[in-house]
Amino acid sequence: MKNRKYYRKRFAKYPDVVTIPQFCEMLGGISDKTARKLLRENRVKHYYIRTTFYIPKEWVIDYILSADYAKYRLKLRVQV
């Protein structure tokens, strides 16, 4: 099992707050539609300001380490 330290190192090139395209890339290239669905269902904590989703990198890591992602990633073709 990979831990928080591993993902902090892996995502070091990303800014502290990511947008949807960066979020998609961090999760292995999921589609924009899938990323927005995860955010609308509040599976990933985020900020929604005007018309843009902002996701702190730590919250992306929290989601990747969560039980919800462990269940969800079995459906994904590409896994982080």
ROLUM-303752 format. One record per residue: residue in three letters; x, z, y of N, C-alpha, C, O in turn. Coordinates in steps of 0.1 Angstrom, whole numbers, padded with zeros to 4 digits, always signed. Example, Ala and Ser with C-alpha at 12.3 -4.5 7.8 and 13.67 -1.06 7.14 Angstrom:
BEGIN
ala+0132+0078-0057+0123+0078-0045+0132+0078-0033+0142+0085-0033;ser+0128+0071-0022+0137+0071-0011+0129+0079+0000+0134+0080+0011;
END
This chain:
BEGIN
met+0008+0000-0012+0000+0000+0000+0009+0000+0012+0018+0008+0014;lys+0005-0009+0022+0013-0010+0034+0008+0001+0044-0004+0004+0044;asn+0017+0006+0052+0013+0016+0061+0013+0012+0076+0017+0000+0079;arg+0010+0021+0085+0009+0018+0099+0023+0013+0104+0023+0004+0113;lys+0033+0019+0100+0047+0015+0105+0050+0000+0101+0055-0007+0110;tyr+0046-0004+0089+0048-0018+0085+0040-0027+0095+0046-0037+0099;tyr+0028-0024+0098+0020-0033+0106+0024-0033+0121+0024-0043+0128;arg+0029-0022+0125+0035-0021+0139+0047-0030+0140+0048-0037+0150;lys+0055-0030+0130+0067-0039+0130+0062-0054+0129+0068-0062+0136;arg+0053-0056+0120+0048-0070+0118+0042-0076+0130+0043-0088+0133;phe+0034-0068+0138+0027-0073+0149+0034-0070+0162+0028-0070+0173;ala+0047-0067+0162+0055-0064+0174+0055-0075+0184+0056-0072+0196;lys+0054-0087+0180+0054-0099+0190+0041-0100+0198+0041-0107+0208;tyr+0030-0093+0193+0018-0094+0200+0017-0084+0211+0023-0074+0211;pro+0009-0087+0222+0008-0078+0233+0000-0065+0228-0006-0066+0218;asp+0000-0055+0236-0007-0043+0233-0022-0045+0232-0029-0038+0224;val-0028-0054+0239-0042-0057+0239-0043-0072+0236-0038-0081+0243;val-0050-0076+0225-0051-0090+0221-0065-0096+0223-0074-0088+0225;thr-0065-0109+0224-0078-0116+0225-0082-0122+0212-0075-0120+0202;ile-0093-0128+0212-0098-0133+0199-0088-0143+0192-0086-0141+0180;pro-0083-0153+0199-0073-0162+0191-0061-0154+0185-0057-0157+0174;gln-0056-0144+0192-0045-0136+0187-0050-0127+0175-0043-0126+0165;phe-0062-0122+0176-0068-0114+0166-0070-0122+0153-0067-0118+0142;cys-0075-0135+0155-0076-0144+0143-0063-0146+0136-0062-0146+0124;glu-0053-0148+0144-0039-0150+0139-0034-0138+0132-0028-0139+0121;met-0037-0126+0137-0032-0114+0131-0038-0111+0118-0032-0105+0109;leu-0051-0116+0116-0058-0114+0103-0056-0126+0094-0063-0128+0084;gly-0045-0133+0096-0042-0144+0087-0049-0157+0089-0049-0166+0080;gly-0054-0159+0101-0059-0172+0105-0074-0173+0102-0079-0184+0098;ile-0081-0162+0103-0096-0163+0101-0102-0171+0113-0096-0173+0123;ser-0114-0176+0111-0120-0185+0121-0125-0176+0133-0127-0164+0132;asp-0127-0183+0144-0132-0177+0156-0146-0171+0153-0149-0160+0158;lys-0154-0178+0146-0167-0173+0143-0167-0160+0134-0175-0151+0137;thr-0158-0160+0125-0157-0148+0116-0152-0136+0125-0157-0125+0123;ala-0142-0138+0133-0137-0128+0142-0148-0122+0151-0149-0110+0152;arg-0156-0131+0157-0167-0127+0166-0177-0119+0158-0183-0109+0163;lys-0180-0123+0146-0189-0116+0137-0184-0101+0134-0192-0092+0135;leu-0172-0100+0131-0166-0087+0129-0167-0078+0141-0170-0066+0140;leu-0165-0084+0153-0166-0076+0165-0181-0073+0169-0183-0061+0173;arg-0190-0082+0167-0204-0080+0170-0210-0069+0161-0218-0061+0165;glu-0205-0069+0149-0210-0059+0139-0203-0045+0141-0205-0036+0133;asn-0194-0044+0151-0187-0032+0154-0178-0027+0142-0176-0015+0140;arg-0173-0037+0134-0164-0033+0123-0150-0030+0129-0142-0022+0123;val-0147-0037+0140-0134-0035+0147-0138-0029+0161-0146-0035+0168;lys-0131-0018+0165-0134-0013+0178-0128-0023+0188-0118-0029+0186;his-0134-0024+0200-0130-0034+0210-0136-0031+0223-0145-0022+0224;tyr-0131-0038+0233-0138-0037+0246-0144-0051+0249-0138-0061+0245;tyr-0155-0051+0255-0161-0064+0259-0163-0064+0274-0172-0056+0279;ile-0155-0071+0281-0156-0071+0296-0160-0085+0300-0153-0095+0297;arg-0171-0086+0307-0177-0098+0311-0180-0107+0299-0189-0104+0292;thr-0172-0117+0296-0174-0126+0285-0163-0126+0275-0162-0135+0267;thr-0154-0117+0276-0142-0117+0268-0141-0104+0260-0143-0093+0265;phe-0137-0106+0247-0134-0094+0239-0119-0091+0240-0110-0100+0240;tyr-0116-0078+0241-0102-0073+0242-0101-0063+0231-0109-0054+0230;ile-0091-0064+0223-0089-0055+0211-0075-0049+0212-0065-0057+0211;pro-0073-0036+0214-0060-0030+0214-0054-0032+0200-0060-0031+0190;lys-0041-0035+0200-0034-0037+0188-0035-0026+0178-0036-0028+0166;glu-0035-0013+0183-0037-0002+0174-0050-0002+0167-0051+0002+0155;trp-0060-0007+0173-0074-0008+0167-0074-0019+0157-0082-0017+0147;val-0066-0029+0158-0065-0040+0148-0059-0034+0136-0063-0036+0124;ile-0048-0026+0138-0041-0019+0127-0051-0009+0120-0051-0008+0108;asp-0058-0002+0128-0068+0008+0122-0078+0000+0113-0081+0005+0102;tyr-0082-0011+0117-0092-0019+0109-0085-0024+0096-0091-0023+0086;ile-0073-0029+0097-0066-0034+0085-0064-0023+0075-0064-0025+0063;leu-0062-0011+0080-0060+0001+0071-0073+0007+0066-0072+0016+0058;ser-0084+0003+0071-0097+0009+0068-0102+0004+0054-0098-0006+0049;ala-0111+0012+0049-0118+0009+0036-0126-0004+0038-0128-0011+0028;asp-0132-0005+0049-0140-0017+0052-0132-0030+0050-0137-0040+0044;tyr-0120-0030+0056-0112-0042+0054-0107-0044+0040-0106-0055+0035;ala-0104-0033+0033-0100-0034+0019-0111-0041+0011-0108-0049+0002;lys-0123-0038+0014-0135-0045+0007-0136-0059+0012-0139-0068+0004;tyr-0135-0061+0025-0137-0074+0031-0126-0084+0027-0129-0096+0025;arg-0114-0080+0026-0103-0089+0023-0103-0096+0010-0097-0106+0008;leu-0111-0090+0001-0112-0096-0012-0119-0110-0011-0118-0119-0020;lys-0127-0112-0001-0134-0124+0002-0126-0134+0009-0129-0146+0009;leu-0115-0130+0016-0106-0139+0024-0097-0147+0015-0092-0142+0004;arg-0094-0159+0020-0084-0167+0013-0070-0163+0016-0062-0162+0007;val-0068-0159+0029-0055-0155+0033-0056-0140+0036-0065-0135+0042;gln-0046-0132+0030-0047-0118+0032-0034-0113+0040-0023-0119+0038;val-0037-0104+0049-0026-0098+0057-0018-0088+0049-0008-0083+0054;
END
